[in-house]
């Protein structure tokens, strides 16, 4: 049985993410591990997107000469959040393709990731 942290402590999420990756390296067909990893990746991407938003707000308030440094940090975080979402989506695709039973949690997660990616694309256009 998987246990998820009650609070969104990023260190715990990152530890769980690494633990799932190590276990999946030994047992790649374990869909329960893959589902846990997908949730960790999703939560991690939300955390990174929040950091990006905060830095973006700070960048708008700093002086012009410091703004480029902050915007570069935001750009790097944006790539991290996007990579985590992409990896999460890959895990949900894998589960949906390989799992013989209906996975409502995975379907919900897959839907959340798709919605978040769509909103990100619309905002950047």
C-alpha positions as CSV (number, residue, x, y, z in Angstrom):
1,X,0.0,0.0,0.0
2,X,1.3,3.4,-1.0
3,X,1.4,6.2,1.6
4,X,1.5,9.8,0.5
5,X,2.7,12.7,2.6
6,X,0.0,14.7,4.3
7,X,1.7,18.0,3.6
8,X,3.5,19.0,0.4
9,X,7.0,18.8,1.7
10,X,9.2,18.9,-1.4
11,X,12.0,17.0,0.2
12,X,9.7,14.1,1.1
13,X,8.3,14.1,-2.4
14,X,11.7,14.1,-4.0
15,X,12.8,11.2,-1.7
16,X,9.7,9.2,-2.6
17,X,10.3,10.0,-6.3
18,X,13.8,8.6,-6.2
19,X,12.7,5.6,-4.2
20,X,10.0,4.8,-6.8
21,X,12.6,5.1,-9.6
22,X,15.0,2.7,-7.9
23,X,12.2,0.2,-7.2
24,X,11.0,0.5,-10.8
25,X,14.5,-0.2,-12.1
26,X,14.3,-3.5,-10.4
27,X,10.6,-4.2,-11.2
28,X,9.5,-2.2,-14.2
29,X,6.2,-4.0,-14.6
30,X,4.9,-2.9,-11.1
31,X,2.0,-0.6,-11.9
32,X,1.5,0.4,-8.3
33,X,5.1,1.7,-8.1
34,X,4.6,3.5,-11.5
35,X,1.4,5.1,-10.2
36,X,3.2,6.4,-7.1
37,X,6.0,7.8,-9.2
38,X,3.5,9.5,-11.5
39,X,1.8,11.2,-8.5
40,X,5.2,12.3,-7.1
41,X,6.2,13.8,-10.5
42,X,2.9,15.6,-10.7
43,X,3.3,17.1,-7.2
44,X,6.9,18.0,-7.9
45,X,5.9,19.8,-11.1
46,X,3.2,21.8,-9.2
47,X,5.9,22.8,-6.6
48,X,8.2,23.9,-9.4
49,X,5.5,25.8,-11.2
50,X,4.7,27.6,-7.9
51,X,8.4,28.6,-7.5
52,X,8.3,29.8,-11.1
53,X,5.3,31.9,-10.4
54,X,6.8,33.4,-7.3
55,X,10.1,34.2,-9.0
56,X,8.1,35.8,-11.9
57,X,6.3,38.0,-9.4
58,X,9.6,38.9,-7.7
59,X,11.2,39.7,-11.1
60,X,8.5,42.2,-11.9
61,X,9.4,44.0,-8.6
62,X,13.2,44.1,-8.8
63,X,15.3,46.8,-10.5
64,X,16.0,46.5,-14.2
65,X,19.6,45.4,-13.8
66,X,18.7,42.5,-11.5
67,X,15.6,41.5,-13.6
68,X,17.6,39.5,-16.2
69,X,19.1,37.2,-13.6
70,X,15.7,36.5,-12.0
71,X,14.1,35.9,-15.4
72,X,16.9,33.4,-16.3
73,X,16.1,31.5,-13.1
74,X,12.4,31.5,-14.0
75,X,13.2,30.1,-17.5
76,X,15.3,27.3,-16.0
77,X,12.5,26.4,-13.5
78,X,9.9,26.4,-16.3
79,X,11.9,23.7,-18.1
80,X,12.0,21.7,-14.9
81,X,8.3,21.9,-14.3
82,X,7.6,21.0,-17.9
83,X,10.0,18.0,-17.8
84,X,8.4,16.7,-14.6
85,X,4.9,17.0,-16.2
86,X,6.1,15.3,-19.3
87,X,7.6,12.4,-17.3
88,X,4.3,12.2,-15.3
89,X,2.3,12.0,-18.5
90,X,4.6,9.2,-19.8
91,X,4.1,7.2,-16.6
92,X,0.3,7.6,-16.9
93,X,0.4,6.5,-20.5
94,X,2.4,3.5,-19.6
95,X,0.0,2.5,-16.9
96,X,-3.1,3.0,-19.0
97,X,-1.5,0.9,-21.8
98,X,-0.2,-1.9,-19.7
99,X,-2.7,-2.2,-16.9
100,X,-5.5,-4.8,-17.5
101,X,-7.9,-3.2,-15.0
102,X,-9.5,0.3,-14.9
103,X,-7.3,2.7,-13.1
104,X,-9.6,5.6,-12.0
105,X,-6.7,7.4,-10.0
106,X,-4.4,7.2,-13.0
107,X,-7.2,8.4,-15.3
108,X,-7.7,11.4,-13.0
109,X,-4.0,12.2,-12.9
110,X,-3.7,11.8,-16.6
111,X,-6.6,14.3,-17.0
112,X,-5.0,16.8,-14.6
113,X,-1.7,16.7,-16.4
114,X,-3.4,17.1,-19.8
115,X,-5.3,20.2,-18.5
116,X,-2.2,21.7,-17.0
117,X,-0.2,21.3,-20.2
118,X,-3.1,22.8,-22.2
119,X,-3.3,25.9,-20.0
120,X,0.5,26.3,-20.2
121,X,0.5,26.2,-24.0
122,X,-2.4,28.7,-24.2
123,X,-0.6,31.2,-21.8
124,X,2.6,31.0,-23.8
125,X,1.0,31.7,-27.2
